[in-house]
Amino acid sequence: MRPRPAFFVNPPILSPCTGICSLDAQGCCEGCYRTGDEIAGWALMDDATRRHLMDVVLPQREARMAG
């Protein structure tokens, strides 16, 4: 299998920060739904962990907070 050219490298997973940086009583951000620990550790997370947060964890939190 040939290596993929550099222009096919997956782009970095950007922070879900919306600029509404306020933690609720449960410790979740009211803007992006991350915990304080998730916010602080974002830069150190690997892409798989970031993708899991973005695709699974944060949508579940958002639905729970909205309902």
Secondary structure, 3 states (H helix, E strand, C coil): CCCCCHHHCCCCCCCCCCCCCCECCCCEECCCCCEHHHHHHHHHCCHHHHHHHHHHHHHHHHHHHHC
